[in-house]
Amino acid sequence: MLGSTHGTLTTHFRARVVACGEEPHAAVHSMAVAAAEGDLDVSGRPLHAPVPDLDRFFQPESVAVIGASDAEGRPNTGITRQLVAWAERVGARLHPVHPTRESVFGRPCSRSVADLPEQVDLAVLLVGDPLPVIEELGQAKVKFAVAFASGFAETGEEGAAAQARLAAAVERSGLRLLGPNTNLNAFERFRDDLDGPAIALITQSGHQGRPVYTLQELGVRLSHWAPTGNEADLETADFISYFSQRPEVGAIACYVEGLKDGRSFLLAADRAARAGVPVVAVKVGRTETGARMAASHTGKLTGADQVVDAAMRQFGVIRVDGLDELQDTAALLARARTPQADGVVVYSISGGTGAHFSDLATGAGLRLPTLSEEKQRELHEWIPGYLNVANPVDNGGHPVGDWRGRKIIDAILADPDVGVLICPITGPFPPMSDRLAQDLVDAAETTDKLVCVVWGSPVGTEDAYRTTLLGSSRVATFRTFGNCITAVKAYLDHHRFAASYRSPFDEAPRTPSPSFRKAQALIRPGHQLSEHAAKQLLRAYGIRVPREQLVTSAAASVRAAGLVGYPVVMKASGAHLAHKTELGLVKVGLTSASQVRDAYRELTDIARYEGIELDGVLVCQMIERGVEMMVGVTHDALFGPTVTVGLGGVLVEVLHDAAVRVPPFGEDQVRAMLGELRGRALLEGVRGGPPVDVDALIEVVLRVQRMALELGDDLAELDINPLTVLGRGQGAVALDALAVCR
């Protein structure tokens, strides 16, 4: 099916899985199965995330505790006691295993795994070295195991080698392992008296999940907690895939220190996006310090943060910075219904509060529509005429003694342009704040629109907060302006994203294009290509370059200039020549044969003086001025090939104005990339200049993406700079290119 490229694709895949610490024989077998099913892209990578059957992990019928103890003062005793209580809650039969004990907590104790009275679903390993036990568990056909032991990849190279041996043993055994270096979070007590969609929690550091777990005390349902630890086998991506298919899960909250494999994460995020289940994540590693600490804790690569950030946005993963944002955003997304409109109205008892909140909300990108004159007249029936009700709506003091307060709220929610009502209450002011809270709760029960309250009191013991607001499953209550705005924006963005989401993996190329076969002949493994050779690579993929000829004599340069057409540009061309302009190896605007001859001699003299080996001199068509952009390919340690677009020429080094995406992606993502650039106005025309051919620029980016996917590891780096984008309808031309082959 893969034709002549099968050997190359297999080699690439083996290299990737070995780098991730996986067993290559099993991974290549999986790849062969996927290939037979048509589930690999052109680079040999899977296109769909497997969904592990974790039902028997979270709801086992039988559990074995290896190393169980009931001896007072022993660490394993407390853990065993908690596991006994958990097994009783989930209705599982628990079997202690210990070589010298007859019983543990009154339960008969098996001396070894082989002596267990039945096949068990889950084995919990309370042993210092889980490796010797894994083979026994495999022979007993145990489905899942949990290893609490530490001293693995989080400790350095020696620990990483021990973890690799553990992962290999797990692969051979056929069971699935959580850990090592994990904890008891999966066996916590979850409240069963809460209704509505739940949050499923994934954390690599158990303590960082406590704020989300504690949401249960505020009435927010939690269904699962997966503490993934070092992820020798089961990883964050596995749990995202599983949770996204669970009917009770309304949102997935993640605390991620490092990703085991970038591709697996994106496939899992894609599965969640297809299911419409929001994923909210704190991802450590924005700074060098954070990345270093994350590696020391879990032994994972953090990846270039800009790539991680872009990859998450591509697949709708909502990245937040703090644990407070994680809990508030996940809670809102899990419980709120689909928005009917994206307009936000701020309703307050103080003009100052409304103005302050509105400034922050607008600055964050929320849309605060001006209410219609008809709606404003309606509101002024109950609000004094001198108060502003255009949005924000200032009520001057919420009515307490009659029905007017509820009328105001209902009238706002009835506006078809309003999808969210936010009421910031900066502090308790009974009875006004009490009545306002109750009116908001009552109104929320009669509408499908989102009602949010910011309760600003630092005390949090007030009855209006503890009983009225937190007692409502329909009102989203926050403690800070910032968290409310972050959560509401995430809510609107998620539903906007979900409504138009099309999986890029469905459209990813499965077979090589004719361009790939042309390009393969141009690849020189282990070498940097000359500009001329790099441009031939671009030509193979249909990317326009100037008319040009490579010459090796002054006379030939004159003949070439006549064929190319004056004026011309002349450039030295060599395999290891990058910054030609700085060395004086570019001559622009040559209009005569004598200038061309002189330029040839000068370029070759400079190269000889600098000790630069040339393959010739390029005589190039001179392209009219346009907007200079750059498009490039690099390889990320986690995600593989990535595509970058930004302002080109010298601006790329001065402004660092660029956006990145991980293939595969479509035209919509390229437009989003251009929208992220600070200099995007240049594409639209500035100071009277005409707009440029954005469609041509997009086409170049998509062709470069195809090149990155098809050439894979063979193309280590590509830099098209400058790519001159001409006026609308005139296309884009790659004036210079650098390519490095692996």
C-alpha positions in Angstrom: 0.0 0.0 0.0 2.9 2.4 0.8 4.8 1.3 -2.3 8.4 2.1 -2.5 8.4 4.4 0.5 7.6 1.6 3.0 11.2 1.1 4.1 11.8 4.9 4.7 8.6 5.3 6.6 9.3 2.4 8.8 12.8 3.7 9.6 11.4 7.1 10.5 8.8 5.5 12.8 11.3 3.2 14.5 13.6 6.2 15.2 10.7 8.1 16.8 9.5 5.4 19.1 13.0 4.5 20.3 13.6 8.2 21.1 10.4 8.1 23.2 11.6 5.0 25.2 9.1 2.6 23.5 9.8 -0.9 22.4 10.4 -0.7 18.6 9.2 -4.2 17.7 5.8 -3.6 19.2 5.6 -0.1 17.8 6.5 -1.2 14.3 3.9 -4.0 14.6 1.3 -1.4 15.6 2.4 0.7 12.6 2.0 -2.3 10.2 -1.5 -3.0 11.5 -2.4 0.7 11.2 -1.0 0.7 7.6 -3.2 -2.2 6.7 -6.2 -0.3 8.0 -5.2 2.9 6.1 -4.6 4.8 9.4 -1.1 6.2 8.7 -0.3 9.5 7.1 2.3 9.9 4.4 5.1 10.1 7.0 4.1 6.8 8.6 2.5 8.3 11.7 -0.9 7.2 13.0 -4.0 9.3 12.2 -6.3 8.2 15.0 -5.9 7.9 18.8 -6.6 4.5 20.3 -9.0 4.6 23.2 -7.7 2.3 25.9 -10.4 0.3 27.7 -9.9 1.7 31.2 -13.3 0.6 32.6 -11.7 -2.2 34.6 -9.0 0.2 35.9 -11.5 2.6 37.4 -14.2 0.0 38.2 -12.4 -3.3 38.7 -14.2 -6.4 39.9 -11.1 -7.7 41.6 -7.9 -6.1 43.0 -4.6 -7.5 44.2 -2.5 -5.5 46.6 1.1 -6.7 46.2 3.1 -6.0 49.4 -0.1 -5.5 51.5 0.4 -4.9 55.2 -1.6 -4.3 58.4 1.4 -3.9 60.7 1.1 -0.7 62.6 3.7 1.9 61.8 4.4 0.6 58.3 3.9 2.9 55.4 2.2 0.1 53.4 -0.4 -0.3 56.1 -2.0 3.1 55.6 -2.1 2.6 51.8 -3.6 -0.9 52.2 -6.2 0.4 54.5 -7.2 3.1 52.0 -7.3 0.6 49.2 -9.5 -1.7 51.2 -12.0 1.2 51.8 -11.9 2.1 48.1 -12.5 -1.5 47.0 -15.5 -1.6 49.2 -16.9 1.6 47.7 -16.5 0.4 44.1 -17.7 -3.2 44.9 -14.4 -4.9 44.1 -13.0 -8.0 45.7 -9.6 -7.2 47.3 -6.8 -9.9 47.6 -3.7 -9.0 49.7 -0.5 -10.5 48.5 2.5 -10.9 50.8 5.1 -13.8 51.1 5.0 -14.1 54.9 1.5 -13.2 56.0 -1.6 -15.4 56.4 -4.0 -12.5 56.4 -4.2 -8.7 56.1 -7.0 -6.8 57.7 -8.9 -10.1 58.2 -8.6 -11.0 54.5 -6.8 -14.3 53.4 -3.4 -13.3 52.0 -1.8 -15.0 49.0 1.9 -15.6 49.1 2.5 -14.7 45.4 0.7 -13.5 42.3 0.6 -17.1 41.1 -1.4 -18.0 44.2 -4.2 -15.5 43.7 -7.6 -17.2 43.9 -8.9 -15.6 40.7 -7.7 -13.5 37.7 -7.7 -9.9 38.8 -8.3 -6.7 36.9 -6.0 -4.4 38.8 -2.8 -5.0 40.8 -1.5 -2.3 43.1 2.3 -2.6 43.6 3.5 -1.6 47.1 7.1 -2.7 46.4 10.3 -0.8 46.0 11.2 -2.4 42.7 8.1 -3.2 40.5 10.2 -4.8 37.7 10.4 -8.4 39.0 6.6 -8.4 39.6 5.6 -7.3 36.1 6.4 -10.7 34.4 4.4 -12.5 37.1 1.4 -10.2 36.5 1.6 -10.8 32.8 1.6 -14.6 33.3 -1.5 -14.2 35.5 -3.1 -12.1 32.7 -3.7 -9.1 35.0 -5.1 -6.2 33.0 -3.8 -3.2 34.9 -1.1 -2.3 37.4 -0.2 0.7 39.5 3.4 1.4 40.6 3.9 3.9 43.4 7.7 3.4 43.5 10.0 6.4 42.8 13.6 6.5 41.7 13.1 6.3 38.0 13.3 8.9 35.2 12.8 11.8 37.6 16.2 11.1 39.1 18.4 11.3 36.1 20.1 9.0 33.5 20.4 5.9 35.7 16.7 6.2 36.7 15.7 6.8 33.1 17.4 3.6 32.1 15.6 1.7 34.9 12.3 3.2 33.7 13.1 2.1 30.1 13.6 -1.5 31.4 10.3 -1.3 33.2 8.5 0.0 30.2 9.9 -2.8 28.0 8.8 -5.4 30.6 5.3 -3.9 30.6 5.2 -4.0 26.8 6.1 -7.7 26.8 3.6 -8.6 29.6 0.5 -7.2 27.8 -0.8 -5.4 30.9 -1.1 -1.6 31.2 0.8 0.3 33.9 0.1 3.5 35.7 3.3 5.1 37.0 5.8 4.7 38.3 6.2 7.6 40.8 2.4 7.9 41.1 0.1 8.0 44.1 -3.3 7.2 45.5 -5.3 9.9 43.8 -7.0 7.4 41.5 -8.5 5.8 44.6 -9.9 8.9 46.3 -13.5 9.2 47.5 -15.7 10.9 45.0 -19.0 12.4 46.0 -21.9 10.4 44.5 -24.6 12.9 45.6 -23.8 15.5 42.9 -25.6 15.8 39.6 -24.8 17.1 36.2 -21.7 16.7 33.9 -18.5 16.0 35.8 -14.8 17.0 35.5 -12.3 14.3 34.8 -8.9 15.2 36.3 -5.4 14.2 35.0 -2.3 15.3 36.8 1.4 14.4 36.7 1.9 15.9 40.2 -0.8 14.7 42.5 -0.8 17.7 44.9 -1.5 20.1 41.9 -4.9 18.4 41.4 -6.1 19.2 44.9 -7.8 22.5 44.0 -9.9 20.8 41.3 -10.7 17.8 43.6 -11.9 20.2 46.3 -14.4 21.7 43.9 -16.7 18.8 45.1 -17.1 20.8 48.3 -18.6 23.6 46.2 -21.0 21.3 44.5 -19.0 20.6 41.3 -19.0 16.9 40.4 -15.7 15.0 39.8 -15.8 11.6 38.2 -12.2 10.4 37.8 -8.6 11.3 38.8 -5.7 9.9 36.9 -2.3 10.7 38.5 0.0 9.7 35.6 3.4 10.1 37.4 6.3 9.2 35.1 4.1 7.7 32.4 6.3 4.6 31.6 3.2 3.2 29.9 -0.2 4.9 30.4 0.1 8.6 29.6 -1.9 11.8 29.7 -3.1 11.2 26.1 -4.6 7.8 27.0 -6.7 9.3 29.7 -7.8 12.2 27.5 -8.9 9.7 24.8 -10.8 7.6 27.4 -12.4 10.5 29.3 -13.6 12.2 26.1 -15.8 9.1 25.4 -17.3 8.9 28.9 -20.9 10.2 28.8 -20.7 11.7 32.3 -17.6 13.8 31.6 -18.3 17.4 30.7 -14.7 18.7 30.8 -11.2 17.3 31.2 -8.8 19.2 33.5 -5.1 18.5 33.2 -1.9 19.5 35.0 0.9 18.6 32.6 4.6 18.9 33.4 5.9 17.1 30.3 4.4 15.3 27.3 5.6 11.7 26.7 4.9 12.0 22.9 3.6 15.1 21.1 1.8 13.2 18.4 -0.1 11.0 20.9 -1.2 14.1 22.7 -2.5 15.8 19.5 -4.4 12.7 18.5 -6.0 12.5 21.9 -6.9 16.2 21.8 -8.4 15.6 18.3 -10.6 12.8 19.7 -11.8 15.1 22.5 -12.5 17.9 19.9 -14.5 15.5 17.7 -16.5 14.6 20.8 -17.0 18.2 21.8 -15.4 17.7 25.2 -13.3 20.6 26.3 -9.8 20.0 27.6 -8.4 22.6 30.0 -4.7 22.4 30.8 -2.0 23.9 32.9 1.2 23.1 31.0 4.5 23.8 32.9 7.5 24.9 31.0 6.8 28.5 29.8 10.1 29.6 31.1 13.6 28.0 31.2 13.3 27.5 35.0 9.9 25.9 34.7 11.1 23.6 32.0 14.1 22.6 34.1 12.1 21.9 37.2 9.5 19.9 35.2 12.2 17.7 33.8 13.7 17.0 37.2 10.3 16.0 38.5 9.0 13.7 35.8 11.9 13.1 33.5 10.0 14.3 30.4 10.8 16.7 27.6 8.8 19.9 27.9 9.3 20.9 24.3 9.6 24.4 22.9 6.8 26.3 24.6 5.8 28.2 21.6 5.2 25.0 19.7 3.3 23.5 22.6 1.1 26.6 22.9 0.3 26.6 19.1 -0.3 22.8 19.1 -2.8 23.2 21.9 -4.6 26.0 20.2 -4.8 24.0 16.9 -6.8 21.2 18.6 -8.8 23.4 21.0 -7.0 22.6 24.2 -7.6 25.6 26.5 -4.3 26.5 28.2 -4.5 28.4 31.5 -1.7 29.6 33.8 -2.8 28.9 37.3 -4.6 26.2 39.3 -7.3 28.6 40.3 -7.9 29.3 36.6 -7.9 25.5 35.9 -10.6 24.8 38.4 -12.8 27.8 37.5 -12.5 27.3 33.8 -13.0 23.5 33.9 -16.0 23.9 36.2 -17.7 26.4 33.9 -17.1 24.4 30.7 -18.3 21.2 32.3 -21.6 22.7 33.5 -22.6 25.5 31.1 -24.9 24.9 28.2 -24.1 25.8 24.6 -24.2 29.7 24.2 -27.0 31.1 22.1 -25.0 34.3 21.4 -21.5 35.6 22.1 -22.6 39.0 23.5 -21.7 39.7 27.1 -23.6 42.2 29.3 -22.2 43.5 32.6 -24.8 44.2 35.2 -23.7 46.0 38.4 -24.9 48.1 41.3 -22.1 50.6 40.7 -21.1 52.5 37.7 -17.4 52.3 38.7 -17.6 48.5 39.1 -19.3 48.1 35.7 -16.8 50.3 33.9 -13.8 48.6 35.5 -15.1 45.1 34.7 -16.0 46.1 31.1 -12.6 47.5 30.4 -11.0 44.2 31.5 -13.5 42.1 29.6 -13.1 44.1 26.4 -9.3 44.0 26.7 -9.5 40.2 26.9 -11.4 40.0 23.7 -15.0 39.6 24.9 -17.7 41.3 22.9 -19.8 43.7 24.9 -22.6 44.8 22.5 -24.3 48.1 23.0 -27.9 47.3 23.8 -30.5 48.6 21.4 -32.4 51.8 22.1 -35.5 49.8 22.5 -33.9 47.6 25.1 -32.5 50.6 26.9 -36.0 52.2 27.0 -37.3 49.0 28.5 -34.7 49.0 31.2 -35.3 52.6 32.0 -38.8 51.6 33.1 -37.2 50.2 36.2 -33.9 52.0 36.3 -33.6 55.8 36.7 -33.1 57.6 33.4 -29.9 59.3 34.4 -28.1 55.9 34.8 -26.3 54.3 31.8 -27.9 51.1 30.6 -26.2 50.7 27.2 -23.8 48.1 28.6 -22.5 48.0 31.2 -25.9 48.3 32.8 -25.8 50.4 36.0 -28.8 49.8 38.2 -27.7 52.3 40.8 -28.6 49.8 43.5 -30.5 46.6 42.9 -34.2 46.9 44.0 -34.8 45.1 47.3 -38.4 45.8 48.2 -40.3 44.7 45.0 -40.2 42.8 41.8 -38.2 45.3 39.6 -34.8 43.6 40.1 -35.9 40.4 38.6 -37.6 42.3 35.7 -34.3 44.0 34.9 -32.4 40.7 34.8 -35.0 38.9 32.7 -35.1 41.8 30.2 -31.4 41.7 29.7 -31.4 37.9 29.2 -34.3 38.2 26.7 -32.1 40.2 24.3 -31.2 37.9 21.4 -27.7 39.5 21.1 -26.9 38.5 24.8 -25.5 35.1 25.6 -23.8 35.8 28.9 -24.8 38.0 31.8 -22.0 38.8 34.3 -22.7 40.5 37.6 -19.7 41.6 39.7 -20.6 42.0 43.4 -17.4 43.5 44.9 -18.5 43.0 48.5 -21.5 41.9 50.6 -24.0 44.7 51.2 -27.1 43.1 52.7 -29.9 43.2 52.1 -29.2 44.4 48.6 -26.5 41.8 47.8 -28.6 39.0 49.2 -31.6 39.9 47.1 -29.5 40.5 44.0 -27.9 37.0 44.4 -31.3 35.4 44.8 -32.7 37.2 41.8 -29.8 36.1 39.7 -30.2 32.4 40.8 -33.9 32.5 40.1 -33.4 34.0 36.7 -30.7 31.5 35.8 -33.2 28.6 36.5 -35.5 29.9 33.7 -33.0 30.6 30.9 -30.5 28.6 28.9 -28.1 31.6 28.9 -25.1 31.8 31.1 -25.3 33.8 34.3 -22.1 34.5 36.1 -21.4 36.2 39.4 -18.2 37.5 40.8 -18.4 37.4 44.6 -15.6 39.7 45.6 -15.7 39.3 49.4 -12.4 37.8 50.7 -14.4 36.2 53.6 -16.6 33.8 51.7 -18.7 32.8 54.6 -21.7 35.0 53.7 -25.0 33.2 53.3 -25.6 34.8 49.9 -22.4 33.2 48.7 -22.3 29.9 50.5 -25.9 29.0 50.3 -27.6 31.0 47.5 -24.9 31.2 44.9 -23.0 28.0 45.5 -26.3 26.2 46.0 -27.2 26.9 42.4 -26.0 24.6 39.6 -27.1 27.1 37.0 -25.1 30.2 38.2 -21.3 30.2 37.7 -19.7 31.8 40.7 -16.2 33.3 40.7 -14.1 35.0 43.3 -12.0 37.3 41.0 -12.6 39.4 37.9 -9.7 37.8 36.1 -10.8 34.2 36.6 -14.3 35.0 35.5 -13.1 36.7 32.3 -10.7 33.9 31.5 -13.4 31.2 32.0 -16.1 33.1 30.0 -13.7 33.7 27.1 -12.7 30.0 27.1 -16.3 29.0 27.2 -17.2 31.1 24.2 -14.0 30.2 22.3 -14.5 26.5 22.9 -18.1 26.4 21.5 -17.0 28.6 18.6 -14.2 26.2 17.9 -16.3 23.0 18.4 -19.0 24.3 16.1 -16.6 24.5 13.1 -14.1 21.9 14.0 -12.9 19.6 11.2 -10.2 17.1 12.1 -7.0 17.9 10.1 -6.1 14.2 10.4 -9.1 13.3 8.2 -7.6 15.3 5.3 -3.9 14.5 6.0 -2.2 13.0 2.9 -1.9 9.2 3.0 0.2 8.6 -0.1 3.2 10.6 -1.5 2.6 13.2 -4.2 4.4 13.3 -7.5 6.3 16.2 -6.0 7.8 13.9 -3.3 9.4 11.7 -5.9 11.0 14.7 -7.6 12.2 16.1 -4.3 13.7 12.8 -3.2 16.2 13.0 -6.0 17.4 16.4 -4.7 17.9 15.3 -1.1 21.6 15.0 0.0 21.6 13.2 3.4 23.7 15.0 5.9 24.3 18.1 3.8 23.1 21.7 3.6 21.9 22.5 0.1 23.0 25.5 -1.9 20.5 28.2 -2.6 20.2 26.9 -6.2 19.5 23.3 -5.0 17.1 24.5 -2.3 15.1 26.4 -4.9 14.9 23.3 -7.1 13.4 21.6 -4.0 10.8 24.4 -3.8 10.1 24.1 -7.6 9.4 20.4 -7.1 6.5 21.3 -4.8 5.2 24.0 -7.1 6.5 27.0 -5.1 7.4 29.8 -7.5 11.0 31.1 -7.6 12.6 33.7 -9.8 14.0 32.9 -13.3 17.6 32.1 -12.7 20.7 30.3 -14.0 23.7 29.0 -12.2 26.9 30.0 -14.0 30.6 29.4 -13.5 32.2 32.1 -15.7 31.8 35.8 -16.4 30.9 35.2 -20.0 28.2 32.7 -19.0 26.9 35.2 -16.6 26.4 37.8 -19.4 24.6 35.2 -21.5 22.4 34.2 -18.5 21.5 37.8 -17.8 20.3 38.2 -21.4 18.1 35.1 -21.0 16.8 36.0 -17.6 16.1 39.6 -18.6 17.5 42.8 -17.2 17.7 44.1 -14.5 19.2 41.1 -12.7 20.4 40.1 -9.2 23.6 38.1 -8.8 24.4 36.0 -5.8 27.2 33.6 -4.8 25.9 30.1 -4.4 27.4 27.4 -2.2 26.4 24.6 0.0 27.5 26.2 3.3 26.7 29.8 2.4 23.9 31.3 4.6 24.2 35.0 5.2 25.3 36.3 1.8 24.4 39.9 2.2 26.6 40.5 5.2 29.6 39.2 3.2 28.9 41.3 0.2 27.9 38.3 -1.9 24.7 39.8 -3.4 24.6 42.4 -6.1 21.2 44.0 -6.9 19.8 46.0 -9.9 22.4 45.1 -12.5 21.4 46.6 -15.9 24.3 46.0 -18.3 26.6 43.3 -19.5 29.6 45.2 -18.1 28.0 45.4 -14.6 27.3 41.7 -14.8 30.9 40.8 -15.7 32.3 43.0 -13.0 29.8 41.6 -10.4 30.8 38.0 -11.3 34.5 38.7 -10.7 33.8 40.6 -7.5 31.6 37.9 -6.1 34.1 35.1 -6.8 37.0 37.2 -5.5 35.2 37.8 -2.2 34.4 34.1 -1.9 38.0 33.1 -2.6 39.3 35.6 0.0 36.8 34.4 2.6 37.7 30.7 1.9 34.1 29.9 0.7 33.7 27.1 -1.7 31.1 28.0 -4.4 29.2 25.9 -6.8 28.7 28.9 -9.0 27.0 32.3 -9.2 23.3 32.7 -9.6 22.0 35.2 -12.1 18.4 35.9 -11.1 15.4 37.7 -12.2 14.9 40.9 -10.2 11.4 40.8 -8.6 9.4 44.0 -7.9 8.9 45.0 -4.4 6.3 43.3 -2.2 5.9 42.3 1.4 8.8 40.2 2.6 7.7 37.1 4.6 9.5 34.0 5.7 8.2 30.4 5.7 10.2 27.6 7.3 10.3 24.1 8.6 12.0 22.9 11.8 11.8 19.8 13.9 10.5 19.8 17.4 11.6 17.2 19.9 8.0 16.4 20.9 5.9 17.1 17.8 8.3 16.4 14.9 8.1 18.8 11.9 6.7 22.2 12.5 5.9 25.0 10.0 6.6 28.7 10.8 5.4 31.8 9.0 6.3 35.4 9.9 7.7 38.7 8.7 10.8 38.1 6.6 14.0 39.8 5.5 15.9 41.3 8.4 12.7 41.8 10.3 12.5 38.1 11.2 15.7 38.6 13.3 14.7 42.0 14.7 11.0 41.5 15.6 10.8 37.7 16.0 7.2 38.1 14.6 6.3 34.6 13.7 3.6 32.0 14.2 4.0 28.2 14.3 1.8 25.2 13.6 2.2 21.4 13.8 1.2 19.5 10.6 -1.4 18.5 9.6 -3.4 21.7 9.3 -5.7 23.3 6.8 -6.2 26.7 5.3 -8.1 28.0 8.4 -5.1 27.4 10.5 -2.8 29.3 8.1 -5.2 32.3 8.2 -5.1 32.0 12.0 -1.3 32.1 11.9 -1.3 35.2 9.8 -3.8 36.8 12.2 -1.4 36.2 15.1 1.4 38.3 13.5 1.9 41.8 14.9 2.8 42.9 11.4 -0.3 41.5 9.7 -1.4 45.0 8.7 1.4 44.9 6.1 -0.5 42.3 4.2 -3.5 44.5 4.1 -1.7 47.5 2.7 -0.4 50.4 4.8 0.3 54.1 4.0 -1.7 53.8 0.8 0.0 50.6 -0.4 -2.1 48.0 -2.1 -3.0 44.7 -0.3 -0.9 41.7 -1.2 -1.8 38.3 -2.5 -2.6 36.6 0.8 -4.1 33.6 -1.0 -0.8 32.9 -2.7 1.0 33.2 0.7 -1.4 30.7 2.2 -0.8 28.3 -0.7 2.9 28.5 -0.2 2.5 27.6 3.5 0.3 24.6 2.6 2.8 23.4 0.0 5.6 23.7 2.6 3.5 21.7 5.0 3.1 19.0 2.4 6.9 19.0 1.9 7.4 18.7 5.7 5.0 15.8 5.9 6.4 13.9 2.9 10.1 14.4 3.4 9.8 13.9 7.2 13.2 13.5 8.9 15.0 13.8 5.6 14.4 17.5 5.7 15.9 18.8 8.9 15.4 22.4 8.2 13.9 24.7 5.6 14.1 28.5 5.5 12.4 30.5 2.7 13.5 34.1 3.4 12.5 36.3 1.9 9.3 35.1 0.3 8.1 38.2 -1.5 4.3 38.4 -1.6 3.2 40.6 -4.5 0.1 42.5 -5.1 -3.3 40.8 -5.0 -3.6 38.2 -7.8 0.2 38.4 -8.6 1.4 35.5 -6.4 4.4 35.0 -4.2 8.1 34.4 -5.1 10.7 32.7 -3.0 13.8 34.9 -3.5 16.1 32.9 -1.2 16.0 29.5 0.4 18.1 27.4 2.8 17.6 23.6 3.2 19.4 21.2 5.5 19.1 17.5 4.9 19.4 15.0 7.8 
